[in-house]
Amino acid sequence: MSINVCNNNSMSAITSLPSGVGGGSLNLISTQTASSSSTISFTSGIDSTYKEYIFKFFDIHPSADDKNFQFNMSADSGSNYNVTKTTTVFKANHDESDSATNLNYDTGEDLAQGTGFQTLGNGVGGDNDQSLSGTLHLFDPSNTTFVKHFISTIQYYAFNNYTNNWYVAGYGNTTSAVDAVQFKFNSGNIDSGVIKLYGVS
């Protein structure tokens, strides 16, 4: 068996990759911009075209202080957002006065076969300069054999002047195809912000 190698002497000199070496490409499917929106729902574009979908959040700002950014999935094109989920949550945070730091598992934010919305970050600040950004990866949502895995990493400026970094992962415990995803705050509106949906090829 032969082994293909790159013979170039530096990264700047590489003109092509050996056959069999691939790199994932992000393909923009849709963009939604919040404007005092109660929810942001993606009801199209999530299908068998890609094995991985990525949602990117840009400056998601709540209409009021101390709100929880959440998501849920649908297996009926968005008629219901109630997929059963088991999840795990841990977080790191640090306050502006440098008086407190934490790294811990959050037992109050995970789900064990719950159908409610999963929190991706709680206590997001509502001040003019406070917002949330990050990503949510959804894997093989159209598969009808296995459960639906997801991983989220969120960074935000909290209402109490902490920087919070949340890590949420889990699975939607359904073998039905997931074809829609919704985002919202636990109360109030998404005052502003952008969410982009990409497929990974």
C-alpha positions as CSV (number, residue, x, y, z in Angstrom):
1,M,0.0,0.0,0.0
2,S,1.4,3.4,-1.0
3,I,1.3,6.4,1.3
4,N,0.6,9.8,-0.2
5,V,2.6,12.6,1.4
6,C,2.9,16.4,0.9
7,N,6.5,17.0,-0.3
8,N,6.4,20.8,-0.1
9,N,8.8,22.4,2.3
10,S,6.4,25.0,3.8
11,M,2.7,25.6,4.3
12,S,2.9,28.6,1.9
13,A,4.3,26.4,-0.8
14,I,1.6,23.7,-0.7
15,T,-0.4,23.8,-3.9
16,S,-2.6,20.7,-3.5
17,L,-3.5,18.1,-1.0
18,P,-2.9,14.4,-1.6
19,S,-6.0,12.5,-2.8
20,G,-8.1,11.3,0.1
21,V,-7.3,14.3,2.3
22,G,-10.4,16.4,2.6
23,G,-11.4,19.5,4.5
24,G,-14.9,20.4,5.6
25,S,-16.5,23.4,3.9
26,L,-19.1,25.6,5.5
27,N,-22.0,26.2,3.2
28,L,-24.3,29.0,4.2
29,I,-27.9,27.9,4.1
30,S,-29.8,30.8,5.7
31,T,-29.5,33.8,7.9
32,Q,-32.0,35.2,10.3
33,T,-31.8,38.6,12.0
34,A,-33.7,39.2,15.2
35,S,-35.7,42.4,15.8
36,S,-37.8,42.1,19.0
37,S,-38.4,38.5,18.0
38,S,-40.1,36.1,20.4
39,T,-38.4,33.1,18.6
40,I,-36.1,32.4,15.7
41,S,-37.0,29.2,14.0
42,F,-35.3,27.3,11.2
43,T,-37.9,25.2,9.5
44,S,-36.2,24.6,6.2
45,G,-32.7,23.6,5.1
46,I,-32.2,20.9,7.7
47,D,-32.4,17.6,5.8
48,S,-30.2,14.8,4.5
49,T,-28.0,17.1,2.4
50,Y,-25.3,17.3,5.1
51,K,-24.2,15.1,8.0
52,E,-23.5,18.1,10.2
53,Y,-25.2,21.5,10.6
54,I,-23.8,24.4,12.5
55,F,-25.7,27.4,13.9
56,K,-23.6,30.5,14.6
57,F,-24.8,33.1,17.0
58,F,-23.7,36.8,16.6
59,D,-24.4,39.3,19.4
60,I,-27.7,37.8,20.6
61,H,-29.2,40.5,22.9
62,P,-32.2,40.0,25.1
63,S,-35.0,42.5,25.5
64,A,-34.5,42.4,29.3
65,D,-31.8,41.6,31.8
66,D,-30.9,38.1,33.2
67,K,-32.4,35.9,30.5
68,N,-31.7,32.3,29.5
69,F,-30.9,31.6,25.8
70,Q,-32.5,28.2,24.8
71,F,-33.1,25.8,22.0
72,N,-35.3,22.9,21.0
73,M,-35.7,20.6,18.1
74,S,-38.7,19.4,16.1
75,A,-39.4,16.2,14.2
76,D,-42.5,17.5,12.6
77,S,-41.3,20.5,10.5
78,G,-41.8,22.9,13.4
79,S,-45.3,22.1,14.5
80,N,-43.9,21.1,17.9
81,Y,-40.5,21.7,19.5
82,N,-40.5,18.9,22.0
83,V,-37.8,16.4,21.2
84,T,-36.8,14.3,24.2
85,K,-33.3,15.2,25.3
86,T,-30.6,14.0,27.7
87,T,-27.9,16.6,28.2
88,T,-24.8,17.7,30.1
89,V,-23.7,21.2,31.1
90,F,-20.6,22.7,32.5
91,K,-19.4,26.3,32.6
92,A,-16.5,28.6,33.4
93,N,-16.9,32.1,34.5
94,H,-14.9,35.1,35.8
95,D,-16.2,38.5,37.0
96,E,-14.9,41.9,36.0
97,S,-13.6,42.8,39.5
98,D,-11.4,39.6,39.5
99,S,-12.9,38.5,42.8
100,A,-14.5,35.2,41.7
101,T,-13.8,32.4,39.2
102,N,-15.6,29.2,38.7
103,L,-15.5,26.0,36.7
104,N,-18.3,23.6,37.5
105,Y,-20.9,21.1,36.3
106,D,-24.4,22.7,36.4
107,T,-26.9,20.1,37.6
108,G,-29.7,22.6,37.5
109,E,-29.4,23.1,33.7
110,D,-29.1,19.6,32.3
111,L,-32.0,17.5,31.1
112,A,-32.7,13.8,31.7
113,Q,-35.2,12.7,29.1
114,G,-36.8,16.1,29.1
115,T,-38.8,17.6,26.3
116,G,-38.5,21.2,27.3
117,F,-36.1,23.8,25.9
118,Q,-32.4,23.3,26.7
119,T,-30.6,26.3,28.1
120,L,-27.4,27.2,26.2
121,G,-26.5,30.1,28.5
122,N,-28.3,31.6,31.5
123,G,-28.3,35.1,32.9
124,V,-27.5,36.9,29.7
125,G,-27.2,40.6,30.3
126,G,-29.7,43.1,28.8
127,D,-27.5,46.2,29.1
128,N,-26.8,48.0,25.8
129,D,-23.3,46.4,25.5
130,Q,-24.2,42.9,26.7
131,S,-24.8,40.0,24.3
132,L,-24.1,36.3,23.5
133,S,-22.2,34.6,20.7
134,G,-21.2,31.0,20.0
135,T,-22.1,27.9,18.0
136,L,-24.4,24.8,18.1
137,H,-23.4,21.7,16.1
138,L,-26.1,19.3,15.2
139,F,-25.0,15.9,13.8
140,D,-26.8,13.8,11.2
141,P,-30.3,15.1,12.0
142,S,-32.0,13.1,9.1
143,N,-30.7,9.7,10.3
144,T,-33.5,7.4,11.2
145,T,-31.4,4.8,13.0
146,F,-29.6,6.7,15.7
147,V,-30.3,9.5,18.2
148,K,-29.4,13.1,17.3
149,H,-26.2,14.4,18.9
150,F,-25.4,18.1,19.5
151,I,-22.6,20.2,21.0
152,S,-22.8,23.9,21.9
153,T,-20.2,26.4,23.0
154,I,-21.5,29.8,24.1
155,Q,-19.7,32.9,25.4
156,Y,-21.6,35.8,26.8
157,Y,-21.6,38.9,29.0
158,A,-23.8,38.1,31.9
159,F,-26.2,40.5,33.8
160,N,-23.9,40.4,36.9
161,N,-20.8,41.5,34.9
162,Y,-19.3,38.0,34.5
163,T,-17.9,36.5,31.4
164,N,-19.5,33.1,31.1
165,N,-18.4,30.3,28.8
166,W,-21.0,27.5,28.6
167,Y,-20.5,24.0,27.2
168,V,-23.7,22.0,26.5
169,A,-23.9,18.6,24.9
170,G,-26.3,15.8,24.6
171,Y,-28.6,13.9,22.3
172,G,-32.2,14.1,21.1
173,N,-33.5,10.7,22.0
174,T,-35.4,10.1,18.8
175,T,-34.8,8.0,15.7
176,S,-37.2,10.3,13.7
177,A,-35.5,12.8,11.5
178,V,-35.0,16.2,13.1
179,D,-36.0,18.9,10.5
180,A,-36.4,22.1,12.4
181,V,-34.7,24.0,15.3
182,Q,-36.0,26.9,17.4
183,F,-34.1,29.5,19.6
184,K,-35.6,31.8,22.2
185,F,-35.0,33.4,25.6
186,N,-36.9,31.9,28.5
187,S,-39.0,35.1,28.7
188,G,-39.1,38.3,26.7
189,N,-37.8,38.7,23.1
190,I,-34.6,38.4,21.2
191,D,-34.1,42.2,20.9
192,S,-31.4,41.9,18.2
193,G,-28.8,39.5,16.9
194,V,-28.0,37.3,13.9
195,I,-28.2,33.5,13.6
196,K,-26.6,31.8,10.6
197,L,-27.2,28.1,9.6
198,Y,-24.4,26.3,7.8
199,G,-24.1,22.8,6.3
200,V,-20.7,21.1,6.5
201,S,-19.6,19.3,3.4
